């Protein structure tokens, strides 16, 4: 997978226990807005980068008519989402 680290807008669901689950995201690509619905979440891991807590989600969804695997990264302290790898 190629590292992209592009900022995205994300819609999430939070459980009663406080677990975050991304549902879909939106990204701007060359003046075109692409919306991707997340069909499946394979993995959820936690990482620390420069002392900052990050959540990484291994996901699957349809992008431009093709089923693709990708990773989303959530920086907890900044409350920002990124398309991390694809």
C-alpha positions, 0 to 999 in steps of 0.5 A, a space after each residue: 500500500 502507498 502512503 498518502 496521508 491526505 486529509 479527509 472529512 469523515 462520518 463516524 459512529 460512536 458506541 456506548 463504550 466510546 469506540 469510534 467506527 468510521 462509516 464513510 469519508 469524503 475527499 477532494 481529488 482534482 476539483 472532484 469530490 469523492 464519497 466512499 462508504 466503508 463496507 468493512 473494517 478489518 483492523 483497528 489499532 492504536 499507535 503513538 507518533 511523536 507522543 500523539 495517540 493515533 487510531 488506524 483503521 484497515 478498511 474496505 470500500 468501493 472507490 470509482 466502481 472498484 472494491 479497494 482496501 485502504 487505511 484511515 488514520 485518526 489523530 486523537 489530540 487534533 481530531 483530524 482524519 486522514 486517508 493514510 494508505 491505499 
